[in-house]
Amino acid sequence: MNEINFDYLIRSSLPSAPEHPDLLGEKFVDTLDALSSIDPIIFADWQVMDFPKKDSLPLAKARSCIGTIIEENVTRDDFRRPEPYYGYSAVAYTSSAIKSRRVKLRIKAGGKSKGDTWLQTGDWQVLPDPAIVTYPLFKAALLAVNAIWPPIWACACAFRSNTVRVPETYPGGVQGYRLESLPMVPNDPTFEDSVFHIPWIAYLSAPLATGITLPREITTERTPDGGLLMIATTDRLDPENPEHLWRARLILEAMLARTGYSTYANQR
């Protein structure tokens, strides 16, 4: 695959774990440093978001006040009142002038509700540069985030929006539109969409991985914490490659069975 036709991201689900903003801030900075150590060119020039100020500042300046930034990034209700039950947001992005080489990290954690992490490549309506979507980089990034934010599960995956607006005329001649879903994978409309999208490298925590049996075609690795990695391919995942897609489907089935999630079609 010489061209990128999908977005690529890494996401994970975090258990509920109330934590002080100062500790969350330290962990967030550690995460950015860990990613930068993987590839100081791709994971470079981090800008940390300060939502109340609707601004960002370089990581070098954010280090000394990161706890305050995270505290101000608390979840808020419709009246802007703090709701720490739902946690705090920590967001940073690389400020590459080339949009296709940008990376964004978002972590929601520290509340009594479950949290999550997102590491996304590319930019708004800009697909990622193939040079930053490699198996070694995505695997190392997934493990680095896992080490600091131990997840219930994690998944590096391919994704593309499969919702389109279809023009429609309503009574009285009012023009509008309806949302219509298309297959996530046009070459295989039976591949169902879920929170895991099209899995490339998936991780199950030790409790979820206990007793699991997988087809021999799926490469697996045990992690130091007793968790399990399931790998569709050590090349870049190409959802238009039938073999890659077949292995991704096997991993998807395992993730759905072990986590209790269902496909989006089954949720409707």
NURO-672913 format. One record per residue (C-alpha): residue in three letters; x, y, z. Coordinates in steps of 0.05 Angstrom, whole numbers. Layout:
BEGIN
> ALA,X,Y,Z
...
END
This chain:
BEGIN
> MET,0,0,0
> ASN,34,64,-24
> GLU,-22,111,-7
> ILE,-60,121,58
> ASN,-136,115,49
> PHE,-152,109,123
> ASP,-140,146,187
> TYR,-97,109,239
> LEU,-102,116,313
> ILE,-88,83,380
> ARG,-141,84,433
> SER,-150,50,501
> SER,-201,43,555
> LEU,-179,62,626
> PRO,-210,37,691
> SER,-240,87,738
> ALA,-184,115,782
> PRO,-194,182,818
> GLU,-128,219,818
> HIS,-104,289,835
> PRO,-91,335,775
> ASP,-18,343,796
> LEU,-7,268,789
> LEU,-46,266,724
> GLY,-2,323,698
> GLU,62,287,716
> LYS,38,224,681
> PHE,18,264,620
> VAL,86,297,614
> ASP,119,229,624
> THR,76,202,567
> LEU,97,258,520
> ASP,170,247,538
> ALA,163,172,528
> LEU,134,182,459
> SER,188,232,441
> SER,241,181,460
> ILE,211,132,409
> ASP,220,181,352
> PRO,243,252,368
> ILE,227,275,298
> ILE,155,251,293
> PHE,138,264,366
> ALA,167,333,369
> ASP,148,404,388
> TRP,90,385,433
> GLN,39,439,447
> VAL,-4,429,509
> MET,-76,452,508
> ASP,-104,499,561
> PHE,-178,496,547
> PRO,-204,553,592
> LYS,-156,600,558
> LYS,-171,570,490
> ASP,-96,569,478
> SER,-36,523,479
> LEU,35,529,503
> PRO,99,492,489
> LEU,114,431,532
> ALA,176,465,559
> LYS,133,520,589
> ALA,76,474,609
> ARG,120,429,652
> SER,122,476,711
> CYS,47,488,713
> ILE,19,423,684
> GLY,-20,406,747
> THR,-57,473,744
> ILE,-71,463,669
> ILE,-101,395,681
> GLU,-141,420,740
> GLU,-172,474,696
> ASN,-186,421,643
> VAL,-236,387,688
> THR,-300,361,656
> ARG,-354,413,662
> ASP,-430,412,657
> ASP,-473,455,612
> PHE,-466,512,661
> ARG,-390,507,662
> ARG,-391,478,733
> PRO,-335,428,748
> GLU,-353,355,747
> PRO,-291,318,770
> TYR,-331,253,774
> TYR,-321,249,698
> GLY,-247,264,701
> TYR,-198,313,670
> SER,-173,322,599
> ALA,-101,327,579
> VAL,-88,343,506
> ALA,-25,357,466
> TYR,-8,358,393
> THR,56,363,352
> SER,61,428,314
> SER,90,402,249
> ALA,80,450,190
> ILE,61,388,149
> LYS,-9,370,171
> SER,-3,298,149
> ARG,54,288,198
> ARG,18,315,259
> VAL,2,273,320
> LYS,-49,288,374
> LEU,-53,256,443
> ARG,-115,262,486
> ILE,-124,230,554
> LYS,-187,231,596
> ALA,-174,204,666
> GLY,-175,217,740
> GLY,-249,210,753
> LYS,-295,158,782
> SER,-320,141,713
> LYS,-278,103,662
> GLY,-227,142,622
> ASP,-193,133,555
> THR,-133,152,513
> TRP,-129,172,440
> LEU,-67,179,398
> GLN,-86,203,328
> THR,-45,215,266
> GLY,-58,265,210
> ASP,-103,325,218
> TRP,-174,347,205
> GLN,-193,318,137
> VAL,-119,305,124
> LEU,-97,232,121
> PRO,-31,214,155
> ASP,36,211,119
> PRO,53,138,107
> ALA,121,152,138
> ILE,89,160,207
> VAL,44,99,202
> THR,92,41,213
> TYR,86,-22,255
> PRO,148,-9,298
> LEU,125,62,314
> PHE,52,44,329
> LYS,71,-16,371
> ALA,122,23,411
> ALA,72,80,421
> LEU,17,33,444
> LEU,63,0,495
> ALA,91,67,519
> VAL,21,94,533
> ASN,0,28,565
> ALA,60,30,613
> ILE,39,97,642
> TRP,-37,89,636
> PRO,-51,15,648
> PRO,-113,1,606
> ILE,-169,-50,606
> TRP,-156,-57,531
> ALA,-120,-19,477
> CYS,-123,-21,401
> ALA,-84,8,344
> CYS,-131,9,285
> ALA,-150,37,218
> PHE,-212,79,211
> ARG,-250,123,163
> SER,-316,159,170
> ASN,-371,118,138
> THR,-427,168,149
> VAL,-450,212,92
> ARG,-502,267,85
> VAL,-556,251,35
> PRO,-598,311,11
> GLU,-672,304,26
> THR,-734,346,16
> TYR,-782,350,75
> PRO,-856,370,75
> GLY,-866,441,53
> GLY,-807,438,8
> VAL,-756,447,64
> GLN,-688,423,42
> GLY,-647,382,91
> TYR,-608,318,94
> ARG,-606,252,128
> LEU,-546,213,153
> GLU,-533,147,119
> SER,-481,96,138
> LEU,-436,64,86
> PRO,-392,2,95
> MET,-329,16,135
> VAL,-293,-28,84
> PRO,-323,-20,14
> ASN,-289,-84,-10
> ASP,-322,-123,47
> PRO,-389,-95,69
> THR,-396,-152,119
> PHE,-339,-124,162
> GLU,-377,-94,220
> ASP,-357,-29,253
> SER,-345,-23,327
> VAL,-305,16,378
> PHE,-245,-24,353
> HIS,-256,-4,280
> ILE,-206,-46,239
> PRO,-157,-75,290
> TRP,-83,-76,274
> ILE,-49,-86,342
> ALA,-96,-102,399
> TYR,-82,-110,473
> LEU,-122,-145,527
> SER,-104,-136,601
> ALA,-86,-199,639
> PRO,-156,-211,668
> LEU,-188,-206,599
> ALA,-134,-249,565
> THR,-139,-307,614
> GLY,-154,-372,578
> ILE,-160,-341,510
> THR,-149,-384,448
> LEU,-134,-352,381
> PRO,-125,-379,311
> ARG,-52,-395,296
> GLU,-52,-343,240
> ILE,-54,-288,293
> THR,14,-268,320
> THR,12,-259,396
> GLU,59,-232,449
> ARG,54,-230,524
> THR,69,-163,556
> PRO,107,-154,622
> ASP,41,-140,658
> GLY,12,-207,637
> GLY,-30,-176,582
> LEU,-34,-201,510
> LEU,-18,-168,444
> MET,-54,-193,382
> ILE,-23,-171,316
> ALA,-56,-174,248
> THR,8,-157,209
> THR,77,-129,221
> ASP,69,-88,158
> ARG,25,-26,157
> LEU,-47,-51,163
> ASP,-80,-45,95
> PRO,-155,-55,100
> GLU,-157,-65,25
> ASN,-112,-125,31
> PRO,-156,-187,39
> GLU,-106,-224,83
> HIS,-97,-164,129
> LEU,-172,-155,133
> TRP,-184,-228,149
> ARG,-135,-226,207
> ALA,-164,-160,231
> ARG,-232,-194,232
> LEU,-206,-251,276
> ILE,-177,-200,325
> LEU,-242,-160,324
> GLU,-281,-223,342
> ALA,-234,-236,401
> MET,-238,-164,425
> LEU,-314,-163,422
> ALA,-319,-229,459
> ARG,-271,-211,514
> THR,-291,-139,527
> GLY,-366,-145,523
> TYR,-372,-92,469
> SER,-417,-102,409
> THR,-415,-76,338
> TYR,-449,-10,324
> ALA,-502,-45,284
> ASN,-521,-87,344
> GLN,-527,-24,387
> ARG,-580,6,344
END
